[in-house]
Amino acid sequence: GAVVSQHPSRVICKSGTSVKIECRSLDFQATTMFWYRQFPKQSLMLMATSNEGSKATYEQGVEKDKFLINHASLTLSTLTVTSAHPEDSSFYICSARDYGTSGRAYEQYFGPGTRLTVT
Amino acid sequence: LAKTTQPISMDSYEGQEVNITCSHNNIATNDYITWYQQFPSQGPRFIIQGYKTKVTNEVASLFIPADRKSSTLSLPRVSLSDTAVYYCLVGVMNYGGSQGNLIFGKGTKLSVKP
């Protein structure tokens, strides 16, 4: 299957600072990428959907000014957590969609995740 | 988006076949059914996807009855390394753009014992 990478895999930052997480589709072009957040022992929660070259669509309750998403190319999307606070500590996972061969549905692949800890 | 219902947890032993059933009564005509596996502190891994009847790949089979209101993921001869959370998702997957973003339910925590 297709590969999605994330960087960094783990980051610790101080409260009030900003952190950028990169998501790359390594062997396919992704017109659409998704960002999820997962708290311990909980399921993934969709934060936003980003389409290459346009503004991201945020899910209800997700602050767009706090979680800045940029999808400038078909292989790269970034999530910036601005003015991070301890409650933003979570596991952030990106995902990208790849269209298979003719007649097949899109397949959605996930990155390995980024563990953010805000102290 | 169609809501899914799965058992919260399941236990099995090595070498057994495991079947995890997911209910999706409100599935729409354009919806596909996709199953993912997630290990702790890792992103979900695609297992299998189907629209109707039966789909089989090298790791699992997916059974979908004619009414498509449920689906069953079948894992043959599980091993300890299959201990993970399994998610059943339903959504539009044959269009591009923002249609069909995947919404995760609670998943099924499978524990495989020796």
Boltz contact constraints between the chains, C-beta under 6 A:
constraints:
  - contact:
      token1: [A, 1]
      token2: [B, 46]
      max_distance: 6.0
  - contact:
      token1: [A, 31]
      token2: [B, 96]
      max_distance: 6.0
  - contact:
      token1: [A, 32]
      token2: [B, 97]
      max_distance: 6.0
  - contact:
      token1: [A, 34]
      token2: [B, 101]
      max_distance: 6.0
  - contact:
      token1: [A, 43]
      token2: [B, 104]
      max_distance: 6.0
  - contact:
      token1: [A, 43]
      token2: [B, 106]
      max_distance: 6.0
  - contact:
      token1: [A, 43]
      token2: [B, 107]
      max_distance: 6.0
  - contact:
      token1: [A, 44]
      token2: [B, 104]
      max_distance: 6.0
  - contact:
      token1: [A, 46]
      token2: [B, 101]
      max_distance: 6.0
  - contact:
      token1: [A, 49]
      token2: [B, 98]
      max_distance: 6.0
  - contact:
      token1: [A, 49]
      token2: [B, 101]
      max_distance: 6.0
  - contact:
      token1: [A, 57]
      token2: [B, 98]
      max_distance: 6.0
  - contact:
      token1: [A, 93]
      token2: [B, 43]
      max_distance: 6.0
  - contact:
      token1: [A, 105]
      token2: [B, 32]
      max_distance: 6.0
  - contact:
      token1: [A, 105]
      token2: [B, 93]
      max_distance: 6.0
  - contact:
      token1: [A, 105]
      token2: [B, 94]
      max_distance: 6.0
  - contact:
      token1: [A, 106]
      token2: [B, 93]
      max_distance: 6.0
  - contact:
      token1: [A, 108]
      token2: [B, 102]
      max_distance: 6.0
  - contact:
      token1: [A, 110]
      token2: [B, 43]
      max_distance: 6.0
  - contact:
      token1: [A, 110]
      token2: [B, 44]
      max_distance: 6.0
  - contact:
      token1: [A, 111]
      token2: [B, 43]
      max_distance: 6.0
  - contact:
      token1: [A, 112]
      token2: [B, 42]
      max_distance: 6.0
  - contact:
      token1: [A, 112]
      token2: [B, 43]
      max_distance: 6.0
  - contact:
      token1: [A, 113]
      token2: [B, 43]
      max_distance: 6.0
